Amino acid sequence: MRFGITKAVLSCEDFIDISREQYESTRDAQQKLAKVLNIEEKFNFVVENYVEYEQELLKSSLDSMMFAVPEWSDRIAEVHKVNRRLINLLTTCRLYVESRRHDIASLLGRDNGQIESLERQIADERDSNPAYRFIEALRNYAQHRSFPVHVLGHTMRTLETNSGTFVTHTIAPRIDVAELRTDRNFDQNMLRDLENPGHYIEIKPVLCRYIEWLGRIHTSIRGLLDERVTEWDSVIRTIQNSYKPISDDLTGLAIVTVDDSESIGETIYVFDDYIKRRRNLVQKNRIVMNLSKHVITSEVETNDP
């Protein structure tokens, strides 16, 4: 049995011999990088769904500013657009959280002590983080009982600035505590801690802290995998660099097995798209850790032309 690098395209006769160990390490690296990318994709789903949720709120606030007061049916439709976005987000968050341990174990092994250390860190922060417990309970409520958001509070305030006087329009998705109390499985002590004098819970600040918490967990996961990922990246780059003296065009590049009759058996395509996509996502989603420090506004800096 021979092992080599070639291009799995018609009329390609170029072949570079490699060892069994190099073949197996490259196959393993390609598979592991696909799994690492899958973790990043799940986190990206969380971020993208959060963006879509916030965009729905911004659109609702703009509509409230620009258009006449809608009919009751229109107001309810507005509430449920926000509910749909929020349920999408909560479901994706649960996917990320529930698959986390399995994904890491598939990369590092189930008996890895670093995984246990990370899980203890997550458990300690979860126990001390009421935002986590509330959002998880709200996700369960949305799955088993009813819609999480009951009211959208639109407010207008006068804002005095150096540029003049403006009217700010804000929106607050609110949860009716009385509705949550109908679910006996919902932690009643938690409700007493979060309830405000108006008997509503403002979900935006709680949700923001929860997304930040996921960002911290994801950063820890990246740190846990970083050394291995660097090694796997290097393995792929080594195979590519080995073939570049023959051709800079790496389309169809693969490692293959060749039996005694010179027939090609297993073919593993080798490409760096996993690496590029993963790095793009890491760069793209870097702000999540400091989400609560940022506010989006359409306020103009000056009235000067």
N, C-alpha and C positions, 0 to 999 in steps of 0.2 A: 504493500500500500504506500502510495506517494501522496504528499500534501504540497499544495502550491498556490500561487497567486496568478490569476489570469483575468481576462475580461469575458464575461459570459455573454458574448455577442457573436454573431455570425462572422466567420472568416478570421477570427482572432486565433493566432497560433502561438502568441507569446506566453511563456510560462516560466515562473520563478519558483524554484523549490524552496520549501520551508520545512521546519521540523514539525513533528506531531505536537510537541508542546506549544509551539507558536500558533499552530492551527487551532488547538483547543482553547488557548488563552484569547485568541481573537474572536472565536465564536462566542465564548463566554462574555467578553467585553461588549460585543454588539448586543447581546441579549440583555445584559445588565444596564446598558445605557438606554435601551428602550424602556425599561422599567423605571429608571430615574426620570426620564422625560414624562412618563405617565403620571408620576407624583406631581411634577411641575404643572402638567396639564390640569390635574384636578384642582390644584390651588388656583390656577388661572380661571377655572370655571367659577370658583368662589368670588374672585375679584371682579370678573366680568358681570356676574349676576348682581353683585353689589352696585356696580356702576349703572346697570340697567334699572335697578331699584331707585337709585338716587335720581336718575334721569326722569323717571316717571314722576317723582315728587316735584322736580323742577318744572316739568311741563304742566303739572296740575296747578302749581303756584302761578305760572305765567298765564294760564287760561283764566284763573280766578281774577287776575289783575285786568286782563284785556276784555273779558266778555261779561255779559249780564248774568245775574244769579240764575243758575239752571233750575230745572224742575227736579222734584224729588228723585225721579228715576235716573236722571243724569248724575245727581250727586252720589247715588248708590253705585252706579256704574264706575264712577271715579274711584270710590273706595275699593271696589273689587279689582280694578286695574292695579292698584297698589298692592292689594292682597296677592294677586297672581305673581307679581314680581317678588314679593317677600317670600311666598311659599317656595318659589323656584330657588331663591337664595338659601333658605333654611334647609331645603332638601339637599342642595349641593354641599352645604357645610357639613351635614350629617354624613354624606358620602365620603368627604375628605377625612373627617374625624374617625369614622368607623373602619376605613380601609388602611389607615395610617400604619398600624402595627404590622399587619400582614405584608404591606408593601416593603417596609424596612426589613422585616425578617427574610423576605425572599431575596434580599440583596446581601445581607450580612449574616444570615443564619439565625435560627430561632433561639439559640442558647447564648447569644452574644450579650455580654455584660453591659455594653454601652446602651443597648436597647432598653434594658431594665432601668438603667440610670435615667434615661430620657423619660421613660414612662412614669417614674417616681416624680420627676420634675413636673411633668404635665399634671399628674394627680394632685400634687401639692398646690400648684397654681390654680387648678380647677376648683379645689376646695375653698380657696381663699378668694375666688372671683365670683361674686354674685351675678355678674353679667353673663358668665358662661352658664351657670345653672338656670337662670331665667330663660335664656334663648333656647337652651336644650328643652326645657319644659314647654316653651311656646311651640317649638317644632312638633313635639308630641301632641300637643293640643290641636294644632292645625291638621295633623295626620288623622287623629282619632275622633275629634269632636267638631270643630267649626273653624271659621276664618279668624285669623289672629287680629287684624285691624278692624276696629268698629267705627271709628270716627276720624275724619281729617279736619284738623283745626287750622283754618286760614286766619292770619292776623295781619294787620297793617300798623306800622309805627312810623312816626316822624323822626327823621335823622338829620341833625344839623352838622354840616361839614364846612370846611373852608371854601368848598365849591358851591355851597348853597344848601337849600333845604330839600330833602328827598323823602319819599314815602317808601319804606321797605315792606316787601311782601314775603311772609314766611309761611311754611306749612308744617304741621306736626301730626304725624300718624299716631293715633291714640288707641289704647286698649282699655276697654271698660272692665274694671275689676269685678264688678257684679257678674259679668258674663263668665269670667274665669272661675269665680267661686262656685258655679254650677257643676264644675268638673271636680269630683271628689279626689281625683288622682293628682290634681295640681297642688303644689306645696302652699298651704295657706299661710304659713309663717313667712315665706318669701313674699307673698302678696302684701302682707302688713308692712314689711320692710320697704317695699318699693312704692306703695300707694301714696299719692300726694293728696292734699286737702280736697281737690276736685274729683276724687275717686277715679281718676284716669292715670294710666302709666304712659309716659312719653317714651316711645320705643327708640327714637333716633339715637340718643346718647348711649343707651344700653347696647344697641346693636353695633354702634361704632366701636365700643370697648371690646365687644366680642370679636369683631373682625381683626382688631389690633392683636388680640390674644392669639388668634389663629396665625397671624403674621409672625408673632414671636415663636410659636411652636414650629412653624415652617422654617424659620431661620435656624432653629436648633437642629432640625432634620438635615438641612443643607450642610451645616457644620459637621454633623455626624458622618455624612457620606462624602464629604469633600475630598479626603485623601484617596479614597477608593475611586471616586469619579475621575480624579486627575490621572490615576493609573490607567483606567479604562480608556480615557481619551487618548493617552499616549500610545496605547496598543494599536488603536485604530489609525492614528497618524503614522505610526511606524510602517504599517502595511501600505498605506497610501504612498509614503515617501519611497518605499522600496520599488514601487512600480513607476514612479515619475521619471526616472532616467530613460524608460522605454517610451512613455507618452504622458503628456500633461492632462490629456483627456481621461478622466477616471470613470466615465460613464460605464456602468456594468461591471465595475471592479468586484471581484469575488475571490474568496478562498475556496478551494475545492479538494476533494479526495479523488485519487486516480487508482483504479485497481490494476491487477497484473496484466489485464488485457488492454490497458490504456483507455479504459472507459471512465468517464467522469461520473462520480457518484454524488455525494452530498455537495451542495453548492450554497455557500453563505455569502450574500452580498455585503460588501463593506463600503459604507458611505458615512460622511460626517454630518448629515442633515440632523440626526439626533442631537449632536453636539451643538450645532448652530441654533437650532430651535430652542434647546434648553437655555443657552446663554441669553438668547433674546428675551425669553420669559423672565429670567432672573432680573435682567435690567429693567424690563417693562413694569414689573410689580414691586419695585423697591420701596414705594412710598407707604405701603400698607402699615408698616410699623408705627408711623407717626400720623395716622389718619385723623385723629381728633385734633391735631394742631392746624388743620387746614380747613378753610371755609371758602366756598364758591360764591361769588357775587358778581353781579353785572353793573355794580356801581362805577360811575365814571370818575376819573381822577380830577378832571377839571372841566369847566364849561367853555374854556377858550377854544376858538376854532383851530 
